[in-house]
């Protein structure tokens, strides 16, 4: 699928004015799992994207000659919680996003539904569209997010067709509601293993950084680095090393993940949003 995000969406900020507030809603991807900060809380692409947005604000104190920071006038909320299904995001996060009424909302949801056995991507897309319609009627701009191309993700490779179907729906919904599209399917750099955390389900810090850069590009923001910049070369790994890593991954991540599914538990049980209010960075 061609990446037309930068071609079609460039100039969004200029059409609606400078973005002074941003709210992110979604699941573990938007919460930032895989990208821990110094204090142990997750950072993630949405936090990094918020900084890039704040950098676009003019310094309100420049005219008076006093020292100030545009970041102090930018407001950001992150309502995302790991493990949340689409209906949970719609019930818990969409009303709060509407209440906050920011200039921009990023909406990434449905991924946890799609990876569950027996789910229908057409049905998930219908519910996603109802939420997009609700959001676009209440907030400034809604940026929607496609799925990743999972051909290089071992635990999700077999779901590639299902994810592609849902991604096609998301793009069609974006066309109908004039939403910018953060197209992750076409982001080639995240096909590299180094873009993913040890659990192979969430992005690494570098992966989150590249997504943040792409999100800024979607809104026509000049970015300090190319999100699709090639990774440095690395040594070829031997078969024994790869097998050892696979065994470690299965023991540390796959088995506990399957166990939670069998028990009806979620990694997001008893977890609350890390930034429930629009606050300065």
Buried (B, 14 or more C-beta within 10 A) or exposed (E): EEBEBEEBBBEBBEEEEEBBBBBBBBBBBBBBBBBBEEEEEBBBBBBBBBBBBBBBBEBEBEEEEEEEBBBBBBBBBBBBBBBBBBBBBBEBBBEBBBEBEBBBBBBBBBBBBBBEEEBEBEEBBEBBBEBBBBBBEBBBBBBBBBBBBBEBBEBBEEBBEBBBBBBBBBBEBBEEBEBBBBBBBBBEBBBBBEBBBEBBBBBBBBBBBBBBBBBBBBBBBEEEEEBBEEEEEEEEEEEEEEEEBEEEBEEEBBEEBEEEEEEEEBBBEEBEBBBBEBEEB
